Amino acid sequence: MSAHPALYSQIFEMAADAQLVSEASGRIRLANRQAERLFGYSGSELLELSIEDLIPQRFRHAHRQHRTRYRKRPAARPMGLNLSLWALHRDGHEFPVEISLNPLLLAGETFVCANVRDVSELHRARIVLSQARQTQAIADFGRLALSSQDLASIQNEACRLAALNLEVPAALLLRRDGGRRELAIVASSDSAGERVPNAGTHRWLPAAIAGRIASDGLAQDQCTTFAVSLPDIDDEANLLLCPIPDEDGGGGMLVAQAPADRSFSSDDGSFLRALANTVGAVLLRQHTEERLFQLQRLEALGQLTGGVAHDFNNLLTIVSGNLQMLEERLEQDPLGAKLVKSALRATGRGADLTRKLLAFSRRQTLQPRAIDIGQLLGSLAEILRRTLGARIEVQTVLGDDLPLAKADPGMLDTALLNLAVNARDAMPDGGRLTLEAHREILDADYAAREPEVVPGEYVQIAVSDTGTGMPPEVLSRAFEPFFTTKARGKGSGLGLSLVYGFAKQSGGHLKVYSESGVGTSMKLYLPVAGDLALRASPANVEEIRGGNETILIVEDDESVREVAVGFVARLGYRVLESSSAEDALEQLDRNPDIALLFTDVVLRGEVDGPELAREALRRHPELKVLFTSGYARNALPRQIGPDVSFELLSKPYRIGQLARMLRRSLDRPPQRDGRRGERQAD
């Protein structure tokens, strides 16, 4: 330069790119005219500035660190490295640039010459191209998500596409996987599609992200960026985070990691959010399929157990009926009477077992009433405090303006006691049992995720414990009948099955939340009572008495029919019997003095009990009807026909129950408003 200073000065000033020469501290020592035009400052003003003054504020700290490292290892850096670099004009607007760097050694001092080129047009072209690539990538990823059932492959592909299209060194997917509370890296990729080792600079990532979420919060549909330190290599990184949608907002996070001097655009955020939403949709589909499979499995078990319970109830009816008739003949034989009473108690336990099976299969007959849940939980809490002992603390939490719930009071008591007993057994060393009740609105989105749930207003009853909790493999089978983790002889495996079936048949819903070592919360949702009047259960004080009317008994099981005929005849009635609906109709036509039709709900052949009742009442409008069944399910409609009154007697039954139901049916006066419903034997 000393030989031709004017020539070199002219070359410097006429360069097409802005040229800046800075010293080690970053202070600008030389600037050409193109630099003045590019940045909007005069030459003298530029000489008063530092290089960082020409960089947007958010990049200045990272640039100082970069300059410090460059000073230690200066080397030429050409343009065209696809670095995302931004400059700051005097008027405040930012613009993309490419920069080449060359170290200069003059008089023992190191300077840096930077060639700066405005690439705004190229940047806009890159944006259009990038948007097209990203749109295509999202479409391809969507097709993969629809066609593949391999969750691991889908998660890895999401990371690969993020790293490739965002041009970042690493993309990672974090989830609370396998029942863990903490975020963990479950998939990763660099821009070449290779897995990023889950070690080194990435072992800090889950905790750093979790801390940021805890401090700032992050909405399900919101992406955010923040800078973090990389402790292992004394560097910083810029992260773009996007939540993976999940039912409870804790599904996970898709993360793009870039150098500290790299910024992310809104398009980058939209692309990453599209990938995250697709992964979320796959997780939701997988969850829904698992729930549907579980529902179908429980429904199949319900069909099986319901049928078994119905047949078993018929057998119990035969055994119990014959034992009751034998009991009367052994009044003068104390030992024989004692043996019969013991056998009757056993049949009672068998009937209780079938009741639980019918509750699971939703084939029991319920008598829903309006129930004050606050009062019920208060009474239950007092009982539990007296019976569970001092090691278990019992507390109640009731919401404001708690509506009345619609449910069968007896079955609700049984369901809550089952849940309380399970909670007690989960806390062998003591703990806290909480009974809660709140008004809840289950919306359409919730109903879409939960099979058989109808949107609407519910009363939520939660029974929570601080016990051992359930691992995922136990939780998935918790509602299966006869499944239990208790020691042999300590549980039947029917407690939760009963609660599940009761909730479903009541028009409600049962949801369980559990975590090993933390505890379990069983949430029972019951529909609100609405206009259903609050009333107490009727007292069972009716006098047992018979009569002399004619009763037609219809039962296709001969042994069961023999018991029923024996009971009715002993009560003084005139008895006719039939094994089929067709024969019963013929007998009704031949015997106009028949006062009551006593029929099983389920009959072999094309005509069942309710259909028989409809036809019989069409022919004989004054006829009274009493149904009996091992289960009712929904085969027994709420109304058989206009002006029809009927009762339902559950099998197995005692002769006293039968006597009361016969008299109640026969003595009920005719009703003309057409509003009739069933009642169950008390």
C-alpha positions, 0 to 999 in steps of 0.5 A: 500500500505504501507504493501505491496508496492512492490506487489502493484507496481508490480500490477500497472506496470503489468496492461493490461491497461495504468494507469495514476494517476494525481493530481487536476491540471491535472499533471501526478504523476504516469504512468505504462509501458503500458502507456509508450507503449500506448502513446510512451513516457518514464515514466520520460517524462510522469511525465513532462506532463499534462493529456491534453497533451495526448488529441487531441488539439480540445478536450483540452478546453472541457476536462479542463472544464470536469476535473473542474466539476469532481473535484467538484463531483468526482465519479467512472466512468466505461468503456463501456459507449459508449463515443467517446474518443480520445487520442494522441500518441507522434508521432501525430497520434490519436487513440480511447480509453475507459477510466475508472476514480476512485478518490483517496484520499491520505493524504487529497489530491484528485487524479484521477486514469485513466485506458486507453484502446486502442479500435482501433479494436473495433472502426473499428468494430463499424464503419462497423456496424454503416455504415451498420445501417446508410445505412439501415436507409437511405434506409428506410427513402428513402422509407418513403419519396417516399410513404408519403405525410406527411411532418411533419412526414418525418421531425420528422423521419429525426431527429429521425434517426439522433439522433439514428444513430449518438448517439447524445442527440438531432437532430433538423431540422430548416427551414424558414417556413411560410414566415419567414426570420429567421430559426425556429425549425420545428422538433426535436428528441432525440435518443429515438424518443421523441420530444426535447422541443423547449425551454431551451438550444435550444432557442438560436440555430437558431440565433447561426446557422444563425450567423455562416452561415452569417460569414462563409458561407455554401454551399448547399452540405457541412456539417460543425461542430462547438462548441457553448456555452450553456448559460442556463447550462454553458456548451458547445456543438458540432454541426454537421450542414448540409444544406437542399437543396433548390431552393434559398439556404435557405431551412433550416438545419439539426443539430446533437447536441453532447457533446463538447468532442464528435467528428463527423467523415466524415461518420457521415457527409455523413449520415446526408447529405443523410438525409438532401438531402432526406428532400430537395427532398421531399420539392422540390417534394412538391413545384413542385406538388404545382406549377403543380397544380397551373399551371393546375388550371390556364390552366383550368381557361384559357380554361374557360375565353378564351372560354367566351371571344371568345363568348363575342367577337362574341356578341360584333361584332354583337352589334358594327356592328349594332351600326356602321350601325345605326350611319350612318342612324342617322347623322341628329339626334344629340341625336341619334348619341350621344347615338350610340357613347356612346354605341360604346365606351362601346363596346370598353371597352368590347373589352378591357376586352376580350383582357385581358381575351384572354391575360391570356388564351394565345389566343390573336394574338401577333406581336413579334418584336425586342425591345430595353428594355433599351430604353423602360424602360427609356421612361417608367421611365420618364412617371412614374416620372411625373405621380406617384408623388414625394412620389414614387422614380422611378429608373432604373438599366440596365445590360451591353450588354443588348440584344434585346427582342422578344415580342409584343411592345404594349402588353409589354407596357401594361404589364409593366404599369400593373406591375407599377400600382400594385407597386404604389398601394402597396405603399400608403405612398410612396416608391421606384419603381425600373425598372431593365433589365438584360441578364439571362441564365435559365439552365436545372435545373431551367427549371426542377423546373418551368413548361413550361420554356425552357432553354436558353437566356432571357432578365429579366425585373424586376419591384420591389417595397418597398410596403406592399408585399403579404402573401403566401395565396395571392401570390398563387392566384395572377395570377388568373383572377378576383382575387384582394385584392383591394377595390370594384371598384378599380381593375378588377383583370385582371392586373397580369393575363394579364401579366402572359398570355402575358409572357407565350404566348411570350415564356417567364416566369413570376416569383414573389417574395414577402414578407409581409411588405418588398415588391414585385419583378415581374420578366418578362423573355422574349426570346432574339430577335436573328436575328429578325430585330429591326423595328418600328410599322407601322403607321396606315395611310392607306386610307379607301377604298373599291372595286368591287371584289367578297368576300366569307364570312364564319361564322357559327354564323348567327348574326355575319355573317350578320354584316360582310356581311353588312360591306363588301357590304357597301364597294362596294364588291360583297358578297357571304356567307356561314355557313360551310366549306363544303358549302364554298368549293362548292361555291368556285368551282362554282364561279371562280371569288371569289378573297378572302376568309374571314373566321372565324378561329373557325368553327363548324364541322370537318373542321375549318378555317385554314383547309378550307383555305388549301383545298381552296388554293389547288384547287384555288392557286390564292385565297387570304385569310383573317382570323377573330377570337375572339381569335387566340390561336395556331389554326392559323399556321404560314404558311397555305401552300406554296406561301400563304399570309394571314391576321388576323382581331381580333373581334370585328372590326370597318368597317374601320379596315375591309376595310383596311385589305380587301384591304391589302389582295387583293392588296398584290402581289403574293409571290413565296418564300413560307415564309408567316406569319400572320399580325394582324389588327392595 
